[in-house]
Amino acid sequence: MDLLNISTVNQQWSLLANDDENWYYKCCHITGLELRKQSTFKNWKNTYFNFVQAIKTFNSQENLDIIQIISDHTDTHEEDSLRIAKFLLHCSHISSESKSKFLSTNTRVLFSFVSLISPHFSGLSLPEALRQFSLQIELTSLTSNALYEAIELFAEHFIHVCNPDLPHDMIYPLAYSLLLLDIDLKSFQIKKKMSKREFIRNSRGIRSISMENYVLGEEYLGTLYDFVLLRGLKSVPIESGNEIMKFQAIMSNVKGETKLIVVPQQN
């Protein structure tokens, strides 16, 4: 390549490097969002590097600078909780652990986050939808209270989107049973795995308040067990004994409750 061509290429790269439109699209790409353009704003290059640094500190230190930057550059007609939820859902650079820790302390954002992913439940069975849900939220990184809220939100949205044949107040405890089964089957910490017979026996103890005589069928429960055994609900097996104990304690509380979540049957 002669010197003239090298000079031309350098000029082109220089123009590209200072093209504000190009940096705008880079900002959209790194955040996974369609950012708000402002006619008076001409510094997307610096904003891009601010995004990069803020995402790094959010992942390592749970610093919330990124939240303010997102709020400053997204549609002001949407609630902050929805804008932040969209960012957490679509930005591939946010770690799943940091995402879950943030959702644990921000109920409104958690609600918006579940609302965004729930349309993907359409046409799915309970374990399929729960798998989609648990792949988006690292449930074992949630606090106990946030875990209660997350599974309750999952149950409500699954019922709304899929209108399952099961009594609706069974979805909540059944989802917990499936999550516990997934931990039991996948964790190296648990040596004696739950058998299909044991899962069926335990799950048949789940009762409906709205339909007192309804009992979960053995064949249906067997298909749930097979799904979790063959496909699993989580992308990463749980290795921590503390995580197992947390889920077991929560599940014991759910089974011991006299009143479970009740969602009116849809016509």
C-alpha positions in Angstrom: 0.0 0.0 0.0 1.5 3.4 -1.0 1.7 6.4 1.3 -1.3 8.1 -0.4 -3.5 5.1 0.3 -2.3 4.9 3.8 -3.1 8.6 4.4 -6.6 8.1 2.9 -7.3 5.1 5.1 -6.1 7.0 8.2 -8.4 9.9 7.3 -11.3 7.5 6.9 -10.6 5.9 10.3 -10.3 9.4 11.9 -13.7 10.4 10.5 -15.2 7.2 11.7 -13.7 7.5 15.2 -15.2 11.0 15.6 -18.5 10.3 13.9 -21.1 11.0 16.7 -23.7 8.9 14.9 -21.4 5.9 15.0 -20.8 6.3 18.7 -24.5 6.6 19.3 -25.1 3.2 17.8 -22.2 1.8 19.8 -23.9 3.1 22.9 -27.2 1.4 21.9 -25.3 -1.9 21.2 -23.5 -2.0 24.5 -26.6 -1.3 26.6 -29.0 -3.3 24.4 -31.4 -0.3 24.4 -32.6 2.3 21.9 -31.3 5.4 23.5 -33.0 8.8 23.3 -31.4 11.2 20.8 -31.2 14.8 21.7 -30.5 17.4 19.0 -28.3 19.4 21.4 -26.3 16.4 22.6 -23.1 15.8 20.6 -20.9 13.7 22.8 -21.8 10.0 22.3 -18.1 9.1 22.2 -17.6 10.1 25.8 -20.9 8.6 26.8 -19.9 5.2 25.3 -16.8 5.1 27.5 -18.8 6.2 30.5 -21.1 3.3 29.8 -18.2 0.9 29.6 -16.7 2.0 32.9 -20.1 2.2 34.7 -21.0 -1.4 33.6 -17.6 -2.6 34.9 -18.1 -0.9 38.3 -21.7 -2.2 38.5 -20.5 -5.8 38.1 -17.6 -5.5 40.5 -18.8 -3.1 43.2 -22.6 -2.8 42.6 -22.0 0.9 41.9 -25.2 2.5 40.6 -23.7 5.1 38.3 -24.9 3.1 35.3 -28.5 3.4 36.5 -28.3 7.2 36.4 -26.7 7.2 33.0 -29.4 4.9 31.6 -32.1 7.2 33.1 -30.4 10.3 31.5 -30.4 8.7 28.0 -33.6 6.8 27.7 -37.3 7.7 27.0 -38.5 9.9 29.9 -42.1 8.8 29.2 -41.4 5.4 30.7 -41.1 4.8 34.4 -37.5 4.5 35.7 -38.2 0.9 36.9 -39.1 -0.2 33.4 -36.1 1.5 31.7 -33.7 -0.1 34.2 -35.4 -3.5 33.8 -35.0 -3.2 30.0 -31.3 -2.5 30.5 -30.8 -5.4 32.9 -32.6 -7.7 30.4 -31.0 -6.7 27.2 -27.4 -5.7 28.2 -25.3 -8.8 27.8 -22.4 -7.3 29.7 -24.1 -7.3 33.1 -23.2 -10.3 35.1 -26.2 -12.5 36.2 -25.1 -12.3 39.9 -25.0 -8.5 39.8 -28.3 -8.4 38.1 -29.9 -10.6 40.7 -28.4 -8.7 43.6 -29.8 -5.5 42.2 -33.3 -7.0 41.7 -33.2 -8.3 45.3 -33.3 -4.7 46.6 -35.5 -3.1 43.9 -39.0 -4.6 44.0 -40.4 -2.3 41.3 -37.6 -3.1 38.9 -38.1 -6.9 39.7 -41.8 -6.5 38.8 -41.0 -4.7 35.5 -38.3 -7.3 34.7 -40.7 -10.2 35.1 -43.3 -8.4 33.1 -40.8 -8.0 30.2 -39.9 -11.7 30.1 -43.4 -13.1 30.7 -44.7 -12.9 27.1 -42.1 -15.5 26.3 -44.1 -18.0 28.4 -46.8 -18.1 25.8 -47.4 -21.7 24.6 -45.0 -23.2 27.2 -45.7 -25.8 29.8 -45.0 -25.0 33.5 -41.5 -26.4 33.6 -40.6 -24.9 30.2 -41.7 -21.4 31.4 -39.9 -21.9 34.7 -36.7 -22.8 32.8 -37.0 -19.6 30.7 -37.6 -17.6 33.9 -34.6 -19.1 35.9 -32.3 -18.6 33.0 -33.0 -14.9 33.0 -32.8 -14.5 36.8 -30.1 -16.2 38.9 -32.6 -17.2 41.7 -29.9 -18.5 44.1 -28.4 -14.9 44.2 -31.7 -13.4 45.4 -32.4 -12.8 49.0 -35.1 -14.9 50.6 -37.7 -12.1 50.4 -36.9 -11.4 46.8 -37.1 -15.1 46.0 -40.6 -15.2 47.4 -41.6 -12.2 45.3 -39.9 -13.5 42.2 -41.7 -16.9 42.3 -45.0 -15.2 43.1 -44.6 -12.9 40.2 -43.7 -15.9 37.9 -46.8 -17.7 39.0 -49.0 -14.7 38.4 -47.6 -14.0 35.0 -47.6 -17.7 33.9 -51.3 -17.9 34.8 -52.1 -14.7 33.0 -50.2 -15.7 29.8 -50.8 -19.4 29.7 -54.1 -19.9 31.6 -53.1 -23.5 32.6 -55.6 -26.3 33.3 -54.2 -26.7 36.8 -55.9 -24.9 39.7 -54.1 -21.5 39.7 -53.2 -21.5 43.3 -51.2 -24.7 42.8 -48.7 -23.0 40.4 -46.8 -21.2 43.2 -45.9 -24.1 45.4 -45.4 -26.4 42.4 -42.9 -24.0 41.0 -40.9 -24.2 44.2 -41.1 -28.0 44.1 -39.6 -28.1 40.6 -36.8 -25.7 41.6 -35.9 -27.8 44.6 -36.0 -31.0 42.4 -33.6 -29.3 40.0 -31.2 -28.5 42.8 -31.5 -32.0 44.2 -30.8 -33.7 40.8 -28.0 -31.4 39.7 -26.0 -30.6 42.8 -22.9 -32.6 43.7 -23.6 -31.7 47.3 -26.6 -34.0 47.5 -25.5 -37.6 47.2 -28.9 -39.4 47.5 -31.0 -38.0 44.7 -34.8 -37.8 44.9 -36.5 -40.5 42.9 -39.5 -40.0 40.7 -41.6 -41.9 43.2 -40.5 -39.6 46.1 -41.2 -36.5 44.0 -44.6 -37.7 43.1 -45.4 -38.6 46.7 -44.2 -35.2 48.0 -45.9 -33.1 45.3 -49.3 -34.9 45.7 -49.4 -33.2 49.1 -49.8 -29.8 47.4 -53.5 -28.8 47.7 -55.7 -26.2 46.1 -57.8 -23.8 48.2 -60.0 -22.9 45.2 -60.6 -26.6 44.3 -60.3 -28.6 47.5 -60.8 -32.0 45.9 -58.3 -31.6 43.1 -55.2 -33.9 43.4 -52.2 -33.7 41.0 -52.1 -36.8 38.8 -49.2 -39.2 39.0 -48.7 -39.2 35.3 -48.5 -35.4 35.1 -46.1 -35.2 38.0 -44.0 -37.9 36.4 -43.6 -35.8 33.2 -42.5 -32.9 35.4 -39.8 -35.0 37.0 -38.6 -36.3 33.6 -38.4 -32.8 32.2 -36.2 -31.6 35.1 -34.1 -34.8 35.0 -33.4 -34.6 31.3 -33.3 -30.8 30.6 -33.0 -29.1 34.0 -34.2 -25.6 34.9 -31.0 -23.8 35.5 -28.0 -23.0 33.2 -25.5 -23.6 36.0 -25.7 -26.4 38.6 -25.8 -25.2 42.2 -22.8 -26.3 44.2 -23.2 -24.4 47.5 -24.7 -26.1 50.5 -25.9 -22.8 51.7 -27.9 -22.3 48.5 -29.5 -25.7 48.9 -30.4 -25.0 52.6 -31.9 -21.6 51.6 -34.2 -23.2 49.1 -35.1 -26.0 51.4 -36.0 -23.6 54.2 -38.2 -21.5 51.9 -39.9 -24.5 50.5 -40.7 -25.8 54.0 -42.3 -22.4 54.8 -44.3 -22.5 51.6 -45.7 -26.0 52.3 -46.5 -25.0 55.9 -48.5 -21.9 54.9 -52.2 -22.1 55.4 -52.9 -19.7 52.7 -51.2 -19.9 49.3 -51.3 -17.3 46.5 -54.8 -17.4 45.0 -55.4 -16.1 41.6 -59.1 -16.1 40.4 -59.8 -18.6 37.6 -60.2 -17.1 34.2 -63.3 -17.7 32.2 
